[in-house]
Amino acid sequence: MNTHTVPIGLVPGPVHDRLEALSRAKSWMGWAGYISPAVLETAEFEYFAIRNQTTLFDISPMHKYRITGPGAEAMLNRMVIRDVTRIAPGRVGYVMWCDQDGMVIDDGTLFRLGDADFRLCCQELMYSWLLDAGWGFDVQIIDESHRVAGLSLQGPTSWSLLKEAGLDLGDMKPFDCRQVEPGLMISRTGFTGDLGYELWTGWDGAGALWDRLWAAGRNWGLRAIGYVALNIARIEAGFIAAGMEFQPVHAARRLHRGRTPIELGFGRMVHWDKGHFNGRRALLGQLGKGSRYSLVKVDIAGFKPAHGALIYHRKRREVGYVTSGVWSPTTKRNIALAELKAPYGTTRTDDLWVELYVNEEGRWDRRMLPLTIQDKPFFINPRARATPPGPF
């Protein structure tokens, strides 16, 4: 009689033994069924390593799907809102895809590995949806989530570290990807808004790759990090996150909880001239009627993070809430991403206030803090796009 072991609870990823050895905080979280570090040592040390040194974060739990075949480009172009034909082989594109009502199902990165060879990396389980989207197209769809491991190497000295590890990628531009060795692909991508790379290898080879980077990182300040530090960096860069800035519509339990790309601020990424795609009619209708919401970057007075706080107009009318908020150690500002009901955030941007409750020695203090809408990311550094990168 054949027996199979079924894991109960969270399971370790391909480099969990390395992470466990480095963990002092013993602060873990779940990510797609895997054990992932929230903090390994302290969030402060890990954050400043992102902005001043180099950091290593395990992104293996991310869902990864390989889409190949003569119809792969046409199938993906029918599914996502941007024109896939504009993504050349050896390049990576940020994509979103919607249901028939124009609500975002998920977002992710689309790697074009060849003319008819793609890899889609995303947060949500998408295998069954991809099979449905591929119906009628000459494509093959494979779930590579447990075959391909990923390590994110981010920070000012990341290029120097890779060079010491025998991987000189000075000519690689942002959003380039290439096979650098048998079984190792590297992309100049990341979730920090800083100089950085993502390394992709077989699940069984992730440990050896980690050790190789760790050995090369002794002179470049390499530090392993958890999600908390990464989250601060991505908010500074103005990047959205599923489950925070938007609820993936397939996971929403209530009607009308989804958001469209236009409402999330990605109307510029909708390529109307490429032909039909999922949700196109609904999104065209929204252009005519106007958006229900707008997602904006805001600067808040004070220094207390306002994550989840309500936003009011003239301190009376509730008009939105903070989706993600942190104190930015680099910019020394109280920053956030926020969702506002139309027309606030677009034509009406003045006299907006955040309602914040602060517990001081057992007593709750209610504060109304002014906010200012920003039109650019909070953290912008030329080194993120410099080619070739400097040693920094």
Residue pairs with C-beta under 8 A, 6 or more apart in sequence:
10 28
10 30
10 33
10 34
10 35
11 33
11 34
11 35
12 34
12 35
13 19
13 34
13 35
13 36
13 58
13 60
13 61
13 149
13 206
14 58
14 60
14 149
14 203
14 204
14 206
14 207
15 58
15 60
15 149
15 151
15 206
15 207
15 210
16 35
17 207
18 207
18 210
18 211
18 214
18 224
19 37
19 40
19 58
19 224
22 40
22 41
22 224
23 37
23 40
23 41
24 40
24 41
25 38
25 39
25 40
25 41
25 42
25 226
27 37
27 38
27 39
27 40
27 226
28 35
28 36
28 37
28 38
29 35
29 36
29 37
29 38
29 227
30 36
31 61
31 227
32 61
32 62
32 63
32 123
32 145
33 61
34 60
34 61
36 58
36 61
36 226
36 227
37 58
37 224
37 225
37 226
37 227
38 226
38 227
38 228
39 46
39 226
39 228
39 229
40 46
40 224
40 225
40 226
41 223
43 226
43 228
43 229
43 232
44 329
45 223
46 55
46 223
46 224
46 225
46 226
46 228
46 229
47 225
47 229
47 232
47 233
47 329
48 329
49 55
49 155
49 221
49 223
49 225
49 229
50 154
50 155
50 192
50 194
50 225
50 229
50 230
50 233
51 155
51 156
51 194
51 233
51 329
51 330
52 155
52 156
52 221
53 155
53 156
53 157
53 220
53 221
53 222
53 223
54 153
54 154
54 155
54 156
54 157
54 158
54 161
54 217
54 220
54 221
54 222
54 223
55 152
55 153
55 154
55 155
55 222
55 223
55 224
55 225
55 229
56 151
56 152
56 153
56 210
56 213
56 214
56 217
56 222
56 223
56 224
56 225
57 151
57 152
57 154
57 224
57 225
57 226
57 227
57 230
58 149
58 150
58 151
58 152
58 206
59 150
59 151
59 152
59 198
60 148
60 149
60 150
60 151
60 203
60 206
62 121
62 122
62 123
62 145
62 150
63 121
63 122
63 123
63 124
63 125
63 126
63 127
63 143
63 145
64 119
64 120
64 121
64 143
64 144
64 145
64 147
64 148
64 150
65 119
65 120
65 121
65 122
65 126
65 127
65 130
65 141
65 142
65 143
65 144
65 145
66 117
66 118
66 119
66 140
66 141
66 142
66 144
67 75
67 76
67 117
67 118
67 119
67 120
67 130
67 134
67 139
67 140
67 141
68 116
68 117
68 118
68 139
68 140
68 142
69 116
69 137
69 138
69 139
69 140
70 116
70 138
70 139
71 134
71 137
71 138
71 139
72 116
72 117
72 118
72 137
72 139
73 84
73 85
73 115
73 116
73 118
74 137
75 133
75 134
75 137
75 139
76 84
76 110
76 118
76 120
77 83
77 84
77 85
77 274
77 275
77 277
78 133
78 137
78 276
78 277
78 278
79 97
79 130
79 133
79 277
79 278
80 95
80 96
80 97
80 110
80 277
81 95
81 96
81 97
81 98
81 261
81 266
81 269
81 270
81 271
81 277
81 279
81 283
82 93
82 94
82 95
82 96
82 269
82 270
82 271
82 274
83 271
83 273
83 274
84 93
84 95
84 110
84 112
85 274
86 93
86 271
87 93
87 110
87 112
88 112
89 112
89 113
89 114
89 115
90 112
90 113
90 176
90 177
90 178
91 112
91 175
91 176
91 177
92 109
92 110
92 111
92 112
92 175
92 176
92 177
92 187
92 189
93 109
93 110
93 112
93 175
94 107
94 108
94 109
94 110
94 269
95 107
95 108
95 109
95 110
95 120
96 104
96 106
96 107
96 261
96 266
96 269
97 104
97 105
97 106
97 107
97 133
97 278
98 104
98 105
98 249
98 260
98 261
98 278
98 279
98 282
98 283
99 105
99 249
99 250
99 258
99 278
99 279
100 278
100 279
100 281
100 282
101 249
101 258
101 279
101 282
102 260
102 261
102 262
102 279
102 280
102 282
102 283
102 285
102 286
103 249
103 258
103 259
103 260
103 279
104 246
104 248
104 249
104 258
104 259
104 260
104 261
104 264
105 124
105 126
105 129
105 248
105 249
105 250
106 122
106 123
106 124
106 126
106 242
106 248
106 250
107 122
107 123
107 240
107 242
108 120
108 121
108 122
108 123
109 120
109 121
109 122
109 187
109 189
110 118
110 119
110 120
110 121
111 118
111 119
111 120
111 121
111 177
111 187
112 118
113 119
113 177
113 185
119 144
119 148
120 126
120 130
121 150
123 241
123 242
123 243
123 248
124 242
124 248
124 250
124 251
127 141
127 143
129 250
130 141
131 141
133 278
134 141
146 203
147 202
147 203
148 200
148 201
148 202
148 203
149 200
149 201
149 202
149 203
149 205
149 206
149 209
150 198
150 199
150 200
150 201
151 198
151 199
151 201
151 206
151 209
151 210
151 213
152 190
152 191
152 196
152 197
152 198
152 199
153 161
153 162
153 196
153 197
153 198
153 199
153 213
154 190
154 191
154 192
154 194
154 195
154 196
154 197
154 233
155 192
155 194
155 195
155 196
155 221
156 194
156 195
156 383
156 392
157 220
157 221
157 391
157 392
158 195
158 196
158 197
158 220
158 389
159 169
159 170
159 195
159 197
159 388
159 389
159 391
160 220
160 391
160 392
161 213
161 216
161 217
161 220
161 222
162 168
162 169
162 186
162 197
162 216
163 169
163 170
164 216
164 217
164 219
164 220
165 212
165 213
165 215
165 216
167 180
167 181
167 186
169 180
169 186
169 188
169 197
170 387
170 388
170 389
171 387
171 388
172 178
172 186
172 188
172 197
172 387
173 188
173 387
174 188
174 189
174 384
174 385
174 387
175 187
175 188
175 189
176 187
176 188
177 185
177 186
177 187
177 188
177 189
178 185
178 186
178 187
179 185
180 186
183 201
183 202
183 205
184 199
184 200
184 201
184 205
184 209
185 199
185 200
185 201
186 197
186 198
186 199
186 200
187 197
187 198
187 200
188 196
188 197
189 196
189 197
189 198
190 196
190 197
190 198
191 230
191 233
191 234
191 237
191 239
192 230
192 233
192 234
192 237
193 233
193 234
193 236
193 237
193 238
193 239
193 377
193 379
193 380
193 381
193 384
194 233
194 237
194 379
194 381
194 383
194 384
195 381
195 383
195 384
195 386
195 389
195 392
196 384
199 209
199 213
201 209
213 222
214 222
216 222
231 241
231 324
231 326
232 326
232 328
232 329
233 379
234 241
235 324
235 325
235 326
235 328
235 335
235 336
235 337
235 378
236 326
236 328
236 330
236 331
236 335
236 377
236 378
236 379
237 377
237 378
237 379
238 297
238 337
238 376
238 377
238 378
240 246
240 264
240 295
240 337
241 324
242 248
243 251
244 323
244 324
244 337
245 264
245 295
245 323
245 324
245 337
245 339
246 258
246 259
246 264
246 295
247 257
247 258
247 259
248 258
249 257
249 258
252 258
259 293
259 295
259 339
260 279
260 282
260 283
260 286
260 291
261 267
261 269
261 270
261 283
262 270
262 283
262 286
262 287
262 291
263 286
263 291
263 292
263 293
263 294
263 295
264 295
265 294
265 295
265 296
270 283
272 280
272 284
290 342
291 342
291 346
292 341
292 342
293 320
293 339
293 340
293 341
293 342
293 345
294 339
294 340
294 342
294 344
294 345
294 346
295 323
295 337
295 338
295 339
295 340
295 345
296 337
296 338
296 339
296 340
296 345
296 373
296 374
297 335
297 336
297 337
297 338
297 373
297 374
297 375
297 376
297 377
297 378
298 322
298 335
298 336
298 337
298 338
298 352
298 371
298 372
298 373
298 374
299 333
299 334
299 335
299 371
299 372
299 374
299 378
300 306
300 322
300 325
300 334
300 335
300 336
300 354
300 369
300 370
300 371
301 334
301 369
301 370
301 371
302 334
302 356
302 367
302 369
303 327
303 334
304 327
304 334
304 356
304 358
304 367
305 325
305 326
305 327
305 334
305 336
306 322
306 325
306 334
306 336
306 354
306 356
306 369
307 322
307 324
307 325
307 326
307 336
308 321
308 322
308 325
309 321
309 322
309 325
309 354
309 355
309 356
310 318
310 320
310 321
310 354
310 355
311 318
311 319
311 320
311 321
311 322
311 338
311 340
311 352
311 353
311 354
311 355
311 371
312 318
312 319
312 352
312 353
312 354
312 355
312 368
313 319
313 344
313 348
313 351
313 352
313 353
314 351
314 353
315 353
315 368
319 340
319 341
319 344
319 352
320 338
320 339
320 340
320 341
320 344
320 345
321 338
321 339
322 336
322 337
322 338
322 354
323 336
323 337
323 338
323 339
324 336
324 337
325 334
325 335
325 336
325 337
325 338
326 335
326 336
327 333
327 334
327 335
328 334
328 335
328 378
328 379
330 379
331 378
331 379
333 378
335 378
336 371
338 345
338 371
340 352
344 352
345 373
349 373
352 370
352 371
352 373
353 368
353 369
353 370
353 371
354 368
354 369
354 370
354 371
355 366
355 367
355 368
356 366
356 367
356 368
356 369
357 364
357 365
357 366
357 367
358 364
358 365
358 367
359 365
383 389
383 390
383 392
